[in-house]
Structure formats: C-alpha cells, structure tokens
Amino acid sequence: MMLMPRRPYPRWQRRHEAILRLMVEKPHLMRSQIARATGYSRWQVSRIMNAPDFRARYRELRAVIDRQLANRYLERLSPAKER
C-alpha cells in the first residue's frame, strides 16, 4: 500500500529552475542558503527538491553534466592528434 503525502508535491514550475541551477552550479550550498538566494522559505525549497518532477529533472541534468565531464576527461587522456 502506497501512502500519499498529506499535501501533494508542487508540480514543476519554471521558477523552480533557479533552485535547479543553484544545485548544479554550487552543490555545496545548504537548503537554507538556496532559500535565501531564491526568496523561498526553507520549507518551500525542501518540498520543491523532494517533488518527483523536480527530482526527475535533476537526475536528467546530472546525467548530461556527468557525460560532458567524462568526455572532457577522456579528451585530455587521449594523445593529441598530429597535425
């Protein structure tokens, strides 16, 4: 039996993009710092970050960033092409 939260999580909104961007650019920030930077309360940031839509977008973005970093790393390891 799956329990539903008492209040539904917020659906993805364009203004959540600021939280997502901060989480990716500055992963060391705490939720209180993200709240201050975005104008949300800590409670709102927590609800947004735990929403299924938000988590899915974050996972997608992290996968893209991880692939880009891996490609850069592999380019540095490969021998330079002769010109």
C-alpha positions as CSV (number, residue, x, y, z in Angstrom):
1,M,0.0,0.0,0.0
2,M,1.5,3.3,-1.1
3,L,0.9,6.2,1.2
4,M,0.2,9.6,-0.3
5,P,1.7,12.7,1.2
6,R,-0.7,14.9,3.1
7,R,-0.1,17.7,0.7
8,P,0.8,17.0,-2.9
9,Y,4.2,18.0,-4.0
10,P,4.4,21.0,-6.2
11,R,4.5,20.3,-9.9
12,W,7.4,21.6,-12.0
13,Q,7.2,25.3,-12.5
14,R,9.6,27.5,-14.4
15,R,10.6,29.4,-11.3
16,H,12.0,26.1,-9.9
17,E,14.7,26.5,-12.5
18,A,16.6,28.8,-10.1
19,I,16.8,26.1,-7.5
20,L,17.9,23.5,-10.0
21,R,20.6,25.8,-11.4
22,L,22.0,26.6,-8.0
23,M,22.1,22.9,-7.1
24,V,24.1,22.1,-10.2
25,E,26.4,25.2,-10.1
26,K,27.0,25.1,-6.4
27,P,26.4,21.6,-5.0
28,H,27.9,22.6,-1.6
29,L,25.0,25.0,-0.8
30,M,22.7,24.1,2.0
31,R,18.9,24.4,1.7
32,S,18.8,27.5,3.8
33,Q,21.4,29.2,1.5
34,I,19.4,28.2,-1.5
35,A,16.2,29.5,0.1
36,R,17.9,32.9,0.8
37,A,19.3,33.1,-2.7
38,T,15.9,32.3,-4.4
39,G,13.5,34.0,-2.0
40,Y,11.8,30.8,-1.0
41,S,11.4,29.6,2.6
42,R,13.5,26.5,3.6
43,W,10.3,24.6,3.8
44,Q,9.4,25.5,0.2
45,V,12.8,24.6,-1.0
46,S,12.6,21.2,0.7
47,R,9.2,20.5,-0.8
48,I,10.3,21.5,-4.3
49,M,13.6,19.5,-4.1
50,N,11.7,16.4,-3.0
51,A,9.0,16.7,-5.6
52,P,9.1,13.8,-8.1
53,D,9.0,16.1,-11.1
54,F,12.0,18.1,-9.7
55,R,14.0,15.0,-8.8
56,A,13.5,13.6,-12.4
57,R,14.7,16.8,-14.0
58,Y,17.7,17.0,-11.6
59,R,18.7,13.4,-12.4
60,E,18.4,14.1,-16.2
61,L,20.6,17.3,-15.8
62,R,23.2,15.5,-13.7
63,A,23.4,12.7,-16.3
64,V,24.1,15.3,-19.0
65,I,26.7,17.1,-16.9
66,D,28.4,13.8,-15.9
67,R,28.6,12.7,-19.6
68,Q,30.1,16.1,-20.6
69,L,32.7,15.9,-17.8
70,A,33.6,12.3,-18.8
71,N,34.0,13.3,-22.4
72,R,36.3,16.2,-21.4
73,Y,38.3,13.9,-19.2
74,L,38.7,11.3,-21.9
75,E,39.8,14.0,-24.4
76,R,42.6,15.1,-22.1
77,L,43.7,11.5,-21.7
78,S,43.8,10.7,-25.4
79,P,47.0,11.5,-27.2
80,A,47.0,14.7,-29.2
81,K,46.4,14.2,-32.9
82,E,49.3,15.1,-35.0
83,R,48.7,18.0,-37.4
